[in-house]
Amino acid sequence: MAAHLKKRVYEEFSKVSQQVTLEEVPAKKLRLTKPSKSAALHIDLCKASSPTDALQHLLNFARKPVEAESVEGVVRILLEHYYKESDNSVRLKIASLLGLLSKTQGFSPDCVVDDAINTLNSEKSNQVLAQLLDTLLIIGSQLPDKIAVIQRLIDVACKHLSSTYFGVRNKCLQLLGCLGTVDKPLSKETDTGPGAQTSPVRDVQSVISDFFQDQDPRVRTAAIKAMLQLHERGMKIQQTIYNQACKLLSDDYEQVRSAAVQMVWVLSQLYPESIVPIPSSNEEIRLVDDSFGKICHMVSDGSWVVRVQAAKLLGSMHQVSPHFLEQTLDKKLMSDLRRKRTAHERAKELYASGEFSSGRRWADDAPKEKVDTSGVNLIDSGACGAFVHGLEDEMYEVRISAVEALCSLAQSSPSFAEKCLDFLVDMFNDEIEEVRLQSIHVLRQISTHITLREDQLDTVLAVLEDSSRDIREALHELLCYTNVSTKDCIQLALVELLKNLTKYPTDRNSVWKCLKFLGARHPTLVLPIVPELLSTHPYFDTPEPDMDDPAYIAVLVLVFNAAKSCPTMPALFSDHTFRHYAYLRDSLSHLVPHLRLPGRKQTAGSGLEVSGVGSGSLESAQNFLQDSLIRVSALHNLETPGAQDLLEFTIRDLQRLGELQTELAGSADFCATYLHCQLLLTKALQEKLWTMAVPLCLKQNAKVSTAARQILDETYKLEFLYSGLETQQIATIHNVRLQAKALQLILTARSKQGVDRVLGVCEKFLQDVESFQRLFMIELPHFQDSFVEKLLELMPRLTACKPLDLVKILQTTLRQSRFIHLKLPEQIHRASATIIEPTGESDNPLKFTSGLVVALDIDATLEHVQDPQTTVKVQVLYPDGQSHIIHPKPGDFRTPGPGRVRLITQVYLSHSAWTEACQIEVRLLLAYSSSSSKQSVSKPAWNESMDGLPSSESCIEGTIHLSKPVKVFIMPKPTRR
C-alpha cells in the first residue's frame, strides 16, 4: 500500500513539474534578449534624491552605447523627466543627451522634432534654451531631405533671434547658416497689434547680415561664420554684404576681425571684376584689388592670429592687378592710389610753372585738393609694404605665412618673382630655423623665374655654414635649380661648397650632386675658368692631383657636366684629366655624364653605343616594351615547345631595358618579375613529381617546394615594392599567388604530414579564394579561363568535398589554367633605397667594449617608398647568424623632394667579445602585410576610426630587401678588469 501511494505521489509530482515546464517555455520565448535601456534609466531617475544624483545618473548613462531600436524609448523617458525637472543643470544635460541620441546610426529623429520644439516654448533658462537649439541643429543635420522640418527649424531660429542672451542668438545664427536655403524665403512676420502690417519677405542672408552690427562681439563672429557656412554649402553670397564685412575689419575684437578677413576674401573670389568706389574719392576700383588692399592692411593687425590668416589669404589672390601686387614690396607713401608728392617736387613744379607764393594771401601755396586725413588709409589704398611688414613680423608664424604667400604669388607672376627675390634671400638670415628652411624651399620653387646676382648669391651661400644638416641640404637642392649671372658667381659657389665639404665631410654626396647640376646649367660660365679649376698651364706640366681628394672630385664633376653641352671644353683638359674621367665615369656614373671625347676610342666606342641606347627616345623603348608583352600574350599554353625559351628571352630583354632606360625601369622590372613567376610555375608543373609515386619523389618535392616559395616571395615583391598599380594588376598578382598556394597545398598532401594539417591548409586556401572574390568582384570578367575563375565555378563542390578530393581538383585545375596577359598602367615606380653612409669601404674596425653599445650612423636615400615611416626597417646581421631589426623614429625621415625620402638615423650595435674584427651586414627592409593591402582595396566602415592608431608589429607578415647590404667592420673588445 505504501509503495502504491508512493507511486501515485511521484506521478502527480511529475505531472505538476511537466505543467510548470510547459508553462515556462512560452515565458522564455517572450523574454527580452537585451535589457531595456529606457526602463533602467527611468528607474535610476526616479530613485534620484537630488538634482546632483540625477545628473550623475545621466552622466553614467551617456557613457554607455544605445541601440537604434532603444533610442525612441529613451528619448520619451528623458522628455518626461525634462518636464518634471526644476534644476537647470539636469535639464541642460537632458537637452544635450537628446542631441547625442539623434546621431545614433540607424535612428531617424523625425519623432523627436515636435517634442524638442515644444520644450523651447516653456523653457526659461537661457543656457538650456541654447542647448535645445543646438539639439535642433543636430536633428536638422540628420534630416537634410525633410524640407518641411527644415523650414520649421528655421522659423524657430528666427523667432528666438530676439533673445537677450548671446548664446541663444549664436545658436540661432548657426542654425540658419547650416540649414538655411536661398530658394525659399523666410516666412512673413506679422504684427498682431492694432494696425498690423506685413513685413516684406526676407531671405536668410539679409537676416544674418543684420547681426553684423550686434552689440556682442561673439554674436558678430557667429553671424559672419554663419554666412561663411552658407558659402561652404554652395550658396552664393550677395555682394551687398561686402561693405558691412569691410567695416568689421576694424572691429575691436580679434575673433570678429579674423572672421571678417575670411569673409572679405570669399567675396573677392566671388566678384573679382565688380567695380566698387574708393572712399573720399571719385575713382573706382576692382573689388579684388580693393579687398587685396584691405587684407594687406590686416597684415599689420594687433593680433598675430589675424596677421597669420591675412598673410595666408594674400597668397591665394592671384587675380589682383600687377601694380597692386608690386606695391606690397614698396613702402612709398600712397594716397588715393597716387603717390603723394614731396615738398621738393611741389617746389619744382611751381618753379617750372613760374608761380611762387607772394605771401599776400593766407595758405596760397596749399595743395589744390583737400585730403581728409581721417578718411584715407594709406596701406588700404596702395597695399604698401604688406609683405615687408609680414616678413619683419615679431612672430615667426607670421613670417612663415608671408614667405609661403610670396611663393604662391611669385609662381604665377615672373615679374613679381624677380622683385621679391631680395626679400626672400634676406629671410635666409632669420633667427628661426623653420623660417630659414621654408624660405629656401620657396626660393627653389620659383627658381625657374629668377637669376641670382653676385650679392644675392653671397647671402645665400652664407647659409652653408649652418649647423643644421637639413638647412645645408635644402640649400644644395636650391643651388641645383638656380641660375647665376656671371662666372664669378660660379667661382664663389664652388669655393663655398668646397668649404662646406671640408667642414662637413658627410655632405659629400649632396655637394657633388649640387655641382653636377650647377655645371650642367651654366656651361658657358664654367668654360672661361676651366684652366684655373684644373690648374693647367699652356707651357708647363702641372702635378697630377690626388683622385682620393673629395674636393678634386667635386671640381671634376662640375667641369665634366659643363663639358657635356660645351664641345670646345675637352681641348683644355690634360692627359691625366682624361684618365680621371674614365675612372669617374665607371665609379660615379650617376654624377659624370657620357662625353664625346675626340680621339678617344675607349669612350667613343661601345660606351657611346650603350649611352645611345640608354638615352634613346623614350617612345621607342615604350614600343619595345609593349611589343614584348604582346609577343608573350600570344602564348595561351606555356607547355608548348619553345614557349619557355621565348619567356626566358623576353625576361632577359626586359631586365636589360630596365638598366638602359631609367624612365621605364619600374615597368620593365615589374613585367620581368611577373613573367619569371609564370616561368617558375610552368617548370614546377612539368616536373616528374606528378607521375611518380609519393615515396620516390622526395628530391623533386623539395625542388618544386622551393619554386612555390620563390613564386610567393616574388608576388609579394610585385604587390608591395611597386607603386602606381591599378586594381587589375593587383588582382593578377593575387591570381598567381593563389596558384603558388595551391601548389604548396598539393605538396603538403603528398608529404604525409598528417590529415589535420592538410585539413587546416585546405580551409585557409578556401578562405583566400573567397577573399579574392570579395575584393576583386569587378575585375573577374578579365580572368576568363584562369585558375581563379575555374576555382570560383567549382567553389560549391570544393567546400563540400574531402581534402584529398580537393587536392586532386586543384592539381587538374592548375595544369589546365590559361596564362593571364598583363596590362600595364601608365606609370609604375619601383621602390628602392641606397645606403650612403656607411660606405663599407673602410678597413678600420669600429671598436667598442663588449656588452656596451656603439652608435652606427645610417644615411640612406629612399625612392618611391609609400609610407616609409611605418614600412622601412633597418636590419643588422651579425656573423654568428643573429639578426636584429631596428625601427627608425618618424623624425629620422626627411622629404627633400617629391618621391624622395631621406633617412638619417643611428643604429646601436652590441655583442659579446670577439677574437678578431668581423663584418656585419646592414641593409634596409620593406615590411608588408597583405591584410593592409586588402584594407586599402576595400576598407570596412568600422575601421575608419582606427586610422590614426599605430600599426602593431603583429600585423607585419614579412619583409622585402629594399637595398643592397653594406658591410661594416666591428670589433667588440673584452672588458678590462
ChimeraX attribute file (.defattr): number of C-alpha atoms within 10 A of each C-alpha:
attribute: neighborCount
match mode: 1-to-1
recipient: residues
	/A:1	6
	/A:2	7
	/A:3	8
	/A:4	9
	/A:5	10
	/A:6	10
	/A:7	12
	/A:8	12
	/A:9	12
	/A:10	12
	/A:11	12
	/A:12	11
	/A:13	12
	/A:14	12
	/A:15	12
	/A:16	12
	/A:17	12
	/A:18	12
	/A:19	11
	/A:20	11
	/A:21	11
	/A:22	11
	/A:23	11
	/A:24	11
	/A:25	10
	/A:26	10
	/A:27	9
	/A:28	10
	/A:29	9
	/A:30	8
	/A:31	9
	/A:32	8
	/A:33	8
	/A:34	8
	/A:35	10
	/A:36	13
	/A:37	18
	/A:38	19
	/A:39	13
	/A:40	13
	/A:41	17
	/A:42	17
	/A:43	10
	/A:44	16
	/A:45	21
	/A:46	11
	/A:47	12
	/A:48	14
	/A:49	9
	/A:50	10
	/A:51	17
	/A:52	13
	/A:53	15
	/A:54	22
	/A:55	20
	/A:56	15
	/A:57	16
	/A:58	19
	/A:59	14
	/A:60	10
	/A:61	16
	/A:62	15
	/A:63	8
	/A:64	9
	/A:65	10
	/A:66	16
	/A:67	15
	/A:68	15
	/A:69	11
	/A:70	16
	/A:71	20
	/A:72	19
	/A:73	13
	/A:74	22
	/A:75	21
	/A:76	17
	/A:77	16
	/A:78	22
	/A:79	19
	/A:80	12
	/A:81	18
	/A:82	19
	/A:83	12
	/A:84	9
	/A:85	15
	/A:86	11
	/A:87	15
	/A:88	17
	/A:89	17
	/A:90	21
	/A:91	27
	/A:92	19
	/A:93	19
	/A:94	24
	/A:95	25
	/A:96	17
	/A:97	19
	/A:98	26
	/A:99	22
	/A:100	14
	/A:101	24
	/A:102	25
	/A:103	16
	/A:104	17
	/A:105	10
	/A:106	11
	/A:107	17
	/A:108	16
	/A:109	21
	/A:110	14
	/A:111	12
	/A:112	18
	/A:113	16
	/A:114	11
	/A:115	12
	/A:116	19
	/A:117	17
	/A:118	10
	/A:119	16
	/A:120	17
	/A:121	9
	/A:122	10
	/A:123	15
	/A:124	10
	/A:125	15
	/A:126	16
	/A:127	17
	/A:128	24
	/A:129	24
	/A:130	23
	/A:131	22
	/A:132	26
	/A:133	28
	/A:134	22
	/A:135	24
	/A:136	28
	/A:137	24
	/A:138	20
	/A:139	26
	/A:140	26
	/A:141	16
	/A:142	17
	/A:143	15
	/A:144	11
	/A:145	10
	/A:146	11
	/A:147	13
	/A:148	9
	/A:149	17
	/A:150	23
	/A:151	19
	/A:152	16
	/A:153	24
	/A:154	26
	/A:155	17
	/A:156	18
	/A:157	22
	/A:158	21
	/A:159	12
	/A:160	19
	/A:161	19
	/A:162	12
	/A:163	12
	/A:164	10
	/A:165	17
	/A:166	22
	/A:167	20
	/A:168	25
	/A:169	27
	/A:170	23
	/A:171	27
	/A:172	31
	/A:173	30
	/A:174	25
	/A:175	26
	/A:176	28
	/A:177	26
	/A:178	20
	/A:179	22
	/A:180	25
	/A:181	21
	/A:182	14
	/A:183	9
	/A:184	11
	/A:185	14
	/A:186	19
	/A:187	16
	/A:188	12
	/A:189	15
	/A:190	11
	/A:191	11
	/A:192	9
	/A:193	7
	/A:194	6
	/A:195	7
	/A:196	9
	/A:197	11
	/A:198	11
	/A:199	11
	/A:200	11
	/A:201	10
	/A:202	14
	/A:203	16
	/A:204	22
	/A:205	23
	/A:206	13
	/A:207	16
	/A:208	23
	/A:209	19
	/A:210	12
	/A:211	21
	/A:212	23
	/A:213	14
	/A:214	15
	/A:215	10
	/A:216	14
	/A:217	20
	/A:218	16
	/A:219	23
	/A:220	30
	/A:221	23
	/A:222	26
	/A:223	31
	/A:224	28
	/A:225	21
	/A:226	26
	/A:227	26
	/A:228	20
	/A:229	19
	/A:230	23
	/A:231	16
	/A:232	12
	/A:233	14
	/A:234	10
	/A:235	16
	/A:236	14
	/A:237	19
	/A:238	12
	/A:239	13
	/A:240	11
	/A:241	17
	/A:242	21
	/A:243	11
	/A:244	15
	/A:245	23
	/A:246	18
	/A:247	13
	/A:248	23
	/A:249	23
	/A:250	14
	/A:251	15
	/A:252	10
	/A:253	16
	/A:254	19
	/A:255	17
	/A:256	25
	/A:257	27
	/A:258	23
	/A:259	22
	/A:260	29
	/A:261	24
	/A:262	20
	/A:263	23
	/A:264	26
	/A:265	23
	/A:266	18
	/A:267	22
	/A:268	24
	/A:269	16
	/A:270	16
	/A:271	16
	/A:272	19
	/A:273	15
	/A:274	14
	/A:275	14
	/A:276	16
	/A:277	13
	/A:278	16
	/A:279	13
	/A:280	12
	/A:281	12
	/A:282	8
	/A:283	11
	/A:284	13
	/A:285	15
	/A:286	19
	/A:287	24
	/A:288	26
	/A:289	27
	/A:290	25
	/A:291	27
	/A:292	29
	/A:293	26
	/A:294	23
	/A:295	30
	/A:296	28
	/A:297	24
	/A:298	26
	/A:299	29
	/A:300	20
	/A:301	18
	/A:302	10
	/A:303	15
	/A:304	19
	/A:305	17
	/A:306	25
	/A:307	29
	/A:308	23
	/A:309	21
	/A:310	30
	/A:311	29
	/A:312	21
	/A:313	20
	/A:314	27
	/A:315	18
	/A:316	15
	/A:317	21
	/A:318	17
	/A:319	16
	/A:320	22
	/A:321	13
	/A:322	13
	/A:323	12
	/A:324	18
	/A:325	27
	/A:326	19
	/A:327	20
	/A:328	24
	/A:329	19
	/A:330	16
	/A:331	16
	/A:332	15
	/A:333	16
	/A:334	20
	/A:335	18
	/A:336	19
	/A:337	18
	/A:338	10
	/A:339	11
	/A:340	12
	/A:341	12
	/A:342	9
	/A:343	9
	/A:344	9
	/A:345	11
	/A:346	13
	/A:347	15
	/A:348	11
	/A:349	13
	/A:350	14
	/A:351	11
	/A:352	10
	/A:353	9
	/A:354	8
	/A:355	11
	/A:356	13
	/A:357	12
	/A:358	9
	/A:359	9
	/A:360	7
	/A:361	8
	/A:362	9
	/A:363	9
	/A:364	12
	/A:365	15
	/A:366	9
	/A:367	9
	/A:368	7
	/A:369	6
	/A:370	7
	/A:371	13
	/A:372	9
	/A:373	10
	/A:374	6
	/A:375	10
	/A:376	17
	/A:377	18
	/A:378	18
	/A:379	25
	/A:380	22
	/A:381	24
	/A:382	32
	/A:383	31
	/A:384	25
	/A:385	23
	/A:386	28
	/A:387	30
	/A:388	18
	/A:389	21
	/A:390	26
	/A:391	25
	/A:392	15
	/A:393	18
	/A:394	11
	/A:395	14
	/A:396	20
	/A:397	19
	/A:398	26
	/A:399	27
	/A:400	25
	/A:401	25
	/A:402	32
	/A:403	29
	/A:404	20
	/A:405	21
	/A:406	29
	/A:407	24
	/A:408	21
	/A:409	22
	/A:410	25
	/A:411	18
	/A:412	14
	/A:413	16
	/A:414	14
	/A:415	14
	/A:416	20
	/A:417	24
	/A:418	16
	/A:419	15
	/A:420	22
	/A:421	20
	/A:422	15
	/A:423	17
	/A:424	24
	/A:425	20
	/A:426	15
	/A:427	23
	/A:428	23
	/A:429	16
	/A:430	17
	/A:431	10
	/A:432	13
	/A:433	16
	/A:434	14
	/A:435	22
	/A:436	23
	/A:437	21
	/A:438	21
	/A:439	28
	/A:440	26
	/A:441	22
	/A:442	21
	/A:443	26
	/A:444	20
	/A:445	17
	/A:446	23
	/A:447	21
	/A:448	14
	/A:449	19
	/A:450	19
	/A:451	15
	/A:452	20
	/A:453	15
	/A:454	18
	/A:455	10
	/A:456	17
	/A:457	20
	/A:458	16
	/A:459	16
	/A:460	22
	/A:461	21
	/A:462	12
	/A:463	19
	/A:464	23
	/A:465	16
	/A:466	12
	/A:467	10
	/A:468	12
	/A:469	15
	/A:470	15
	/A:471	22
	/A:472	23
	/A:473	18
	/A:474	23
	/A:475	24
	/A:476	23
	/A:477	21
	/A:478	20
	/A:479	25
	/A:480	21
	/A:481	18
	/A:482	22
	/A:483	20
	/A:484	22
	/A:485	14
	/A:486	15
	/A:487	18
	/A:488	15
	/A:489	20
	/A:490	22
	/A:491	16
	/A:492	14
	/A:493	21
	/A:494	22
	/A:495	14
	/A:496	17
	/A:497	24
	/A:498	20
	/A:499	15
	/A:500	21
	/A:501	21
	/A:502	14
	/A:503	12
	/A:504	15
	/A:505	13
	/A:506	15
	/A:507	17
	/A:508	19
	/A:509	15
	/A:510	17
	/A:511	26
	/A:512	24
	/A:513	20
	/A:514	25
	/A:515	28
	/A:516	25
	/A:517	20
	/A:518	27
	/A:519	26
	/A:520	22
	/A:521	19
	/A:522	23
	/A:523	22
	/A:524	17
	/A:525	19
	/A:526	26
	/A:527	20
	/A:528	12
	/A:529	16
	/A:530	21
	/A:531	16
	/A:532	10
	/A:533	17
	/A:534	19
	/A:535	15
	/A:536	17
	/A:537	12
	/A:538	9
	/A:539	6
	/A:540	7
	/A:541	10
	/A:542	12
	/A:543	9
	/A:544	14
	/A:545	14
	/A:546	11
	/A:547	12
	/A:548	8
	/A:549	9
	/A:550	18
	/A:551	21
	/A:552	16
	/A:553	19
	/A:554	23
	/A:555	19
	/A:556	25
	/A:557	27
	/A:558	29
	/A:559	27
	/A:560	26
	/A:561	25
	/A:562	27
	/A:563	26
	/A:564	20
	/A:565	16
	/A:566	16
	/A:567	14
	/A:568	10
	/A:569	21
	/A:570	20
	/A:571	9
	/A:572	15
	/A:573	15
	/A:574	19
	/A:575	9
	/A:576	12
	/A:577	17
	/A:578	15
	/A:579	11
	/A:580	17
	/A:581	21
	/A:582	17
	/A:583	13
	/A:584	20
	/A:585	18
	/A:586	10
	/A:587	11
	/A:588	14
	/A:589	12
	/A:590	11
	/A:591	22
	/A:592	22
	/A:593	20
	/A:594	21
	/A:595	20
	/A:596	17
	/A:597	17
	/A:598	11
	/A:599	8
	/A:600	10
	/A:601	12
	/A:602	11
	/A:603	19
	/A:604	16
	/A:605	11
	/A:606	11
	/A:607	15
	/A:608	16
	/A:609	12
	/A:610	13
	/A:611	16
	/A:612	13
	/A:613	14
	/A:614	19
	/A:615	14
	/A:616	13
	/A:617	11
	/A:618	14
	/A:619	9
	/A:620	10
	/A:621	20
	/A:622	17
	/A:623	11
	/A:624	15
	/A:625	20
	/A:626	15
	/A:627	12
	/A:628	19
	/A:629	20
	/A:630	14
	/A:631	12
	/A:632	19
	/A:633	15
	/A:634	11
	/A:635	18
	/A:636	14
	/A:637	16
	/A:638	20
	/A:639	15
	/A:640	9
	/A:641	9
	/A:642	10
	/A:643	16
	/A:644	19
	/A:645	12
	/A:646	16
	/A:647	21
	/A:648	15
	/A:649	11
	/A:650	21
	/A:651	22
	/A:652	12
	/A:653	16
	/A:654	24
	/A:655	17
	/A:656	15
	/A:657	22
	/A:658	21
	/A:659	14
	/A:660	19
	/A:661	20
	/A:662	14
	/A:663	18
	/A:664	22
	/A:665	19
	/A:666	20
	/A:667	24
	/A:668	27
	/A:669	23
	/A:670	24
	/A:671	22
	/A:672	21
	/A:673	19
	/A:674	20
	/A:675	20
	/A:676	18
	/A:677	23
	/A:678	20
	/A:679	20
	/A:680	18
	/A:681	23
	/A:682	18
	/A:683	14
	/A:684	21
	/A:685	16
	/A:686	13
	/A:687	14
	/A:688	12
	/A:689	20
	/A:690	15
	/A:691	9
	/A:692	11
	/A:693	11
	/A:694	14
	/A:695	10
	/A:696	10
	/A:697	17
	/A:698	13
	/A:699	11
	/A:700	16
	/A:701	21
	/A:702	12
	/A:703	14
	/A:704	22
	/A:705	20
	/A:706	15
	/A:707	20
	/A:708	24
	/A:709	14
	/A:710	15
	/A:711	25
	/A:712	22
	/A:713	17
	/A:714	20
	/A:715	22
	/A:716	20
	/A:717	23
	/A:718	22
	/A:719	20
	/A:720	22
	/A:721	24
	/A:722	21
	/A:723	17
	/A:724	16
	/A:725	17
	/A:726	13
	/A:727	15
	/A:728	19
	/A:729	18
	/A:730	18
	/A:731	21
	/A:732	24
	/A:733	21
	/A:734	22
	/A:735	21
	/A:736	24
	/A:737	21
	/A:738	20
	/A:739	22
	/A:740	25
	/A:741	20
	/A:742	21
	/A:743	23
	/A:744	20
	/A:745	23
	/A:746	22
	/A:747	21
	/A:748	19
	/A:749	20
	/A:750	20
	/A:751	14
	/A:752	12
	/A:753	11
	/A:754	10
	/A:755	13
	/A:756	10
	/A:757	12
	/A:758	22
	/A:759	16
	/A:760	11
	/A:761	20
	/A:762	23
	/A:763	12
	/A:764	13
	/A:765	16
	/A:766	17
	/A:767	12
	/A:768	16
	/A:769	18
	/A:770	13
	/A:771	13
	/A:772	19
	/A:773	17
	/A:774	11
	/A:775	16
	/A:776	19
	/A:777	11
	/A:778	11
	/A:779	15
	/A:780	15
	/A:781	9
	/A:782	14
	/A:783	19
	/A:784	13
	/A:785	13
	/A:786	20
	/A:787	22
	/A:788	24
	/A:789	19
	/A:790	17
	/A:791	19
	/A:792	16
	/A:793	10
	/A:794	12
	/A:795	14
	/A:796	10
	/A:797	14
	/A:798	19
	/A:799	13
	/A:800	10
	/A:801	12
	/A:802	12
	/A:803	21
	/A:804	16
	/A:805	13
	/A:806	17
	/A:807	23
	/A:808	12
	/A:809	17
	/A:810	21
	/A:811	17
	/A:812	10
	/A:813	18
	/A:814	21
	/A:815	15
	/A:816	14
	/A:817	18
	/A:818	17
	/A:819	20
	/A:820	19
	/A:821	17
	/A:822	17
	/A:823	15
	/A:824	18
	/A:825	13
	/A:826	9
	/A:827	12
	/A:828	21
	/A:829	22
	/A:830	21
	/A:831	20
	/A:832	19
	/A:833	24
	/A:834	19
	/A:835	20
	/A:836	17
	/A:837	14
	/A:838	16
	/A:839	12
	/A:840	17
	/A:841	10
	/A:842	11
	/A:843	11
	/A:844	11
	/A:845	15
	/A:846	16
	/A:847	13
	/A:848	20
	/A:849	17
	/A:850	18
	/A:851	15
	/A:852	14
	/A:853	14
	/A:854	19
	/A:855	13
	/A:856	15
	/A:857	13
	/A:858	18
	/A:859	18
	/A:860	20
	/A:861	19
	/A:862	24
	/A:863	17
	/A:864	20
	/A:865	23
	/A:866	18
	/A:867	8
	/A:868	19
	/A:869	18
	/A:870	18
	/A:871	18
	/A:872	24
	/A:873	19
	/A:874	19
	/A:875	19
	/A:876	20
	/A:877	17
	/A:878	18
	/A:879	10
	/A:880	7
	/A:881	8
	/A:882	8
	/A:883	14
	/A:884	12
	/A:885	15
	/A:886	16
	/A:887	14
	/A:888	20
	/A:889	13
	/A:890	11
	/A:891	10
	/A:892	13
	/A:893	18
	/A:894	16
	/A:895	14
	/A:896	15
	/A:897	11
	/A:898	8
	/A:899	13
	/A:900	14
	/A:901	21
	/A:902	19
	/A:903	25
	/A:904	19
	/A:905	18
	/A:906	17
	/A:907	18
	/A:908	12
	/A:909	19
	/A:910	16
	/A:911	17
	/A:912	13
	/A:913	16
	/A:914	13
	/A:915	9
	/A:916	10
	/A:917	18
	/A:918	16
	/A:919	17
	/A:920	20
	/A:921	17
	/A:922	25
	/A:923	22
	/A:924	26
	/A:925	22
	/A:926	24
	/A:927	21
	/A:928	22
	/A:929	17
	/A:930	15
	/A:931	11
	/A:932	14
	/A:933	14
	/A:934	15
	/A:935	12
	/A:936	10
	/A:937	12
	/A:938	12
	/A:939	13
	/A:940	10
	/A:941	7
	/A:942	7
	/A:943	9
	/A:944	9
	/A:945	8
	/A:946	9
	/A:947	8
	/A:948	7
	/A:949	7
	/A:950	8
	/A:951	13
	/A:952	8
	/A:953	10
	/A:954	7
	/A:955	13
	/A:956	15
	/A:957	11
	/A:958	13
	/A:959	19
	/A:960	17
	/A:961	17
	/A:962	22
	/A:963	19
	/A:964	15
	/A:965	18
	/A:966	20
	/A:967	19
	/A:968	21
	/A:969	17
	/A:970	23
	/A:971	21
	/A:972	25
	/A:973	19
	/A:974	14
	/A:975	12
	/A:976	5
	/A:977	3
